Amino acid sequence: MVITDGFLLYQTVTFLASKSAEAILKIFKAYHKEAERQTRRKLKRIRLDMGREWFNNTWEQYCNDKRLIFEFTTPYTY
């Protein structure tokens, strides 16, 4: 999984054992906490590809709880 900060263009790469929503959310929560601690600013928006691992109730609940705006990029087409 690659997480890219759109402002700083800082990238974090994490290897996943599975692409389950819970596994990915666990990694993202750690990144979210660390990013806010280092920058002392709140994360406002998450922009993601249209992967099925992102499109579920677990992520929607997390975003609602943290007041994050959840956006999808345009799907890749040929």
MARBA-3410 file (N, C-alpha, C, O; in Angstrom, 1 decimal):
78
0.9,-1.2,0.0,0.0,0.0,0.0,0.9,1.2,0.0,1.9,1.3,0.8 ~ 0.6,2.2,-0.9,1.4,3.4,-0.9,0.5,4.6,-0.5,-0.6,4.7,-1.0 ~ 0.9,5.3,0.5,0.2,6.5,0.9,1.1,7.7,0.5,2.2,7.8,0.9 ~ 0.5,8.6,-0.2,1.2,9.8,-0.7,0.5,11.1,-0.1,-0.7,11.2,-0.2 ~ 1.3,11.9,0.5,0.9,13.2,1.0,0.8,14.1,-0.3,1.9,14.4,-0.9
-0.4,14.6,-0.7,-0.5,15.4,-1.9,0.1,16.7,-1.8,0.5,17.3,-2.8 ~ 0.3,17.3,-0.6,1.0,18.6,-0.5,2.5,18.5,-0.5,3.2,19.2,-1.2 ~ 3.0,17.6,0.3,4.5,17.4,0.5,5.1,16.4,-0.5,6.3,16.4,-0.7 ~ 4.2,15.6,-1.1,4.6,14.5,-2.0,5.5,13.5,-1.3,6.3,12.8,-1.9 ~ 5.2,13.4,0.0,5.9,12.4,0.9,5.2,11.1,0.7,3.9,11.0,0.7
5.9,10.0,0.5,5.3,8.7,0.3,5.7,7.7,1.3,6.9,7.7,1.8 ~ 4.8,6.9,1.8,5.0,5.8,2.7,4.6,4.5,2.0,3.5,4.5,1.5 ~ 5.4,3.5,2.1,5.1,2.2,1.5,5.0,1.2,2.6,5.9,1.1,3.4 ~ 3.9,0.4,2.6,3.7,-0.6,3.6,3.2,-1.9,2.8,2.4,-1.8,1.9 ~ 3.9,-3.0,3.2,3.5,-4.3,2.6,2.4,-4.9,3.4,2.5,-5.0,4.6
1.4,-5.4,2.7,0.2,-6.0,3.4,0.2,-7.5,3.3,0.5,-8.0,2.2 ~ -0.3,-8.2,4.3,-0.5,-9.6,4.3,-1.8,-9.9,3.6,-2.0,-10.9,2.9 ~ -2.8,-9.0,3.8,-4.1,-9.1,3.1,-4.6,-7.7,2.8,-4.2,-6.7,3.4 ~ -5.6,-7.7,1.9,-6.2,-6.4,1.5,-7.5,-6.3,2.1,-8.4,-5.6,1.5 ~ -7.7,-6.8,3.3,-9.0,-6.7,4.0,-9.2,-5.2,4.5,-8.2,-4.5,4.7
-10.4,-4.8,4.6,-10.7,-3.5,5.1,-10.1,-3.2,6.5,-9.6,-2.1,6.7 ~ -10.1,-4.2,7.3,-9.6,-4.0,8.7,-8.1,-3.8,8.7,-7.6,-3.0,9.4 ~ -7.4,-4.6,7.9,-5.9,-4.6,7.8,-5.5,-3.2,7.2,-4.6,-2.6,7.8 ~ -6.2,-2.8,6.2,-5.8,-1.5,5.6,-6.1,-0.3,6.5,-5.4,0.6,6.6 ~ -7.3,-0.4,7.2,-7.7,0.7,8.1,-6.7,0.8,9.3,-6.4,1.9,9.7
-6.2,-0.4,9.7,-5.3,-0.4,10.8,-4.0,0.4,10.4,-3.5,1.2,11.2 ~ -3.5,0.1,9.2,-2.3,0.8,8.7,-2.5,2.3,8.6,-1.7,3.1,8.9 ~ -3.7,2.6,8.0,-4.0,4.0,7.8,-4.2,4.8,9.1,-3.8,5.9,9.2 ~ -4.8,4.2,10.1,-5.0,4.8,11.4,-3.6,5.2,12.0,-3.5,6.3,12.5 ~ -2.6,4.3,11.9,-1.3,4.6,12.4,-0.7,5.8,11.6,-0.1,6.7,12.2
-0.9,5.8,10.3,-0.3,6.9,9.4,-1.0,8.2,9.8,-0.4,9.2,9.9 ~ -2.4,8.1,9.9,-3.2,9.3,10.3,-2.7,10.0,11.6,-2.5,11.2,11.6 ~ -2.5,9.1,12.6,-2.1,9.6,13.9,-0.7,10.3,13.8,-0.4,11.3,14.3 ~ 0.2,9.6,13.1,1.6,10.0,12.9,1.7,11.3,12.1,2.4,12.2,12.5 ~ 0.9,11.4,11.0,1.0,12.6,10.2,0.4,13.8,11.0,1.0,14.9,10.9
-0.6,13.7,11.7,-1.1,14.8,12.5,-0.2,15.2,13.6,-0.1,16.4,13.9 ~ 0.5,14.2,14.2,1.4,14.5,15.3,2.6,15.3,14.7,3.1,16.2,15.4 ~ 3.1,14.9,13.6,4.3,15.5,13.0,4.0,16.9,12.5,4.9,17.8,12.6 ~ 2.9,17.1,11.8,2.6,18.4,11.2,1.8,19.3,12.1,1.8,20.5,11.8 ~ 1.3,18.8,13.2,0.4,19.6,14.1,-0.8,20.2,13.3,-1.3,21.2,13.7
-1.2,19.5,12.3,-2.4,19.9,11.5,-3.3,18.7,11.4,-2.9,17.6,11.4 ~ -4.6,19.0,11.2,-5.6,18.0,11.1,-5.7,17.5,9.6,-5.7,18.4,8.7 ~ -5.8,16.2,9.4,-6.1,15.7,8.1,-7.5,16.0,7.7,-8.4,15.8,8.5 ~ -7.8,16.5,6.5,-9.1,16.9,6.1,-9.7,16.1,5.1,-11.0,15.9,5.0 ~ -8.9,15.5,4.2,-9.4,14.9,3.0,-8.6,13.6,2.7,-7.4,13.7,2.8
-9.3,12.6,2.2,-8.6,11.4,1.7,-9.1,11.2,0.3,-10.3,11.1,0.0 ~ -8.1,11.0,-0.6,-8.5,10.7,-2.0,-7.9,9.4,-2.4,-6.7,9.1,-2.2 ~ -8.8,8.5,-2.9,-8.4,7.1,-3.1,-8.8,6.6,-4.5,-9.7,7.2,-5.1 ~ -8.2,5.5,-4.9,-8.6,4.9,-6.2,-9.9,4.1,-5.9,-10.4,4.1,-4.7 ~ -10.5,3.6,-6.9,-11.8,2.9,-6.7,-11.7,1.4,-6.2,-12.5,0.6,-6.5
-10.6,1.1,-5.5,-10.4,-0.3,-5.0,-11.6,-0.7,-4.1,-12.0,0.1,-3.3 ~ -12.0,-1.9,-4.2,-13.1,-2.4,-3.3,-12.7,-2.4,-1.8,-13.6,-2.4,-1.0 ~ -11.4,-2.5,-1.5,-11.0,-2.5,-0.1,-11.3,-1.2,0.6,-11.3,-1.1,1.8 ~ -11.5,-0.1,-0.2,-11.8,1.2,0.4,-13.3,1.5,0.5,-13.7,2.2,1.3 ~ -14.0,0.9,-0.4,-15.5,1.2,-0.5,-16.3,0.3,0.4,-16.9,-0.7,-0.1
-16.4,0.6,1.7,-17.1,-0.2,2.6,-17.6,0.6,3.8,-17.1,1.7,4.0 ~ -18.4,0.0,4.7,-18.9,0.7,5.8,-17.9,1.0,6.9,-18.0,2.0,7.6 ~ -16.9,0.1,7.0,-15.8,0.4,8.0,-15.1,1.7,7.8,-14.9,2.5,8.7 ~ -14.7,1.9,6.5,-14.1,3.2,6.2,-15.0,4.4,6.3,-14.6,5.4,6.7 ~ -16.2,4.2,5.8,-17.2,5.3,5.9,-17.4,5.7,7.4,-17.5,6.9,7.7
-17.5,4.8,8.3,-17.7,5.0,9.7,-16.4,5.8,10.3,-16.6,6.8,11.0 ~ -15.3,5.3,9.9,-14.0,6.0,10.4,-14.0,7.4,9.9,-13.7,8.3,10.6 ~ -14.3,7.6,8.6,-14.2,9.0,8.1,-15.3,9.9,8.7,-15.0,11.1,9.0 ~ -16.4,9.4,9.0,-17.5,10.2,9.6,-17.0,10.5,11.1,-17.2,11.6,11.5 ~ -16.5,9.6,11.8,-16.0,9.8,13.1,-14.9,10.9,13.2,-14.9,11.7,14.1
-14.0,10.8,12.2,-12.9,11.8,12.2,-13.2,13.0,11.4,-12.3,13.9,11.3 ~ -14.4,13.1,10.8,-14.8,14.2,10.0,-13.8,14.4,8.8,-13.4,15.5,8.5 ~ -13.5,13.3,8.1,-12.7,13.4,6.9,-13.6,13.3,5.7,-14.6,12.6,5.6 ~ -13.2,14.0,4.7,-13.9,14.0,3.4,-13.3,12.9,2.6,-12.1,12.8,2.4 ~ -14.1,12.0,2.1,-13.7,10.7,1.5,-14.0,10.9,0.0,-15.2,10.9,-0.4
-13.0,11.0,-0.9,-13.2,11.1,-2.3,-12.5,10.0,-3.1,-11.6,9.4,-2.6 ~ -13.1,9.7,-4.2,-12.5,8.7,-5.1,-11.9,9.4,-6.4,-12.6,10.4,-6.9 ~ -10.8,8.9,-6.9,-10.3,9.5,-8.1,-11.1,8.9,-9.3,-11.9,7.9,-9.1 ~ -10.9,9.4,-10.5,-11.5,8.9,-11.6,-11.0,7.5,-12.0,-9.8,7.3,-12.0 ~ -11.8,6.5,-12.2,-11.3,5.2,-12.5,-10.5,5.2,-13.8,-10.8,5.9,-14.7
-9.5,4.3,-13.8,-8.6,4.2,-15.0,-9.4,3.5,-16.1,-9.9,2.4,-15.9 ~ -9.4,4.1,-17.3,-10.0,3.4,-18.4,-9.0,3.4,-19.6,-8.1,4.2,-19.7 ~ -9.2,2.5,-20.5,-8.3,2.3,-21.6,-8.6,3.3,-22.7,-8.0,3.3,-23.7
END
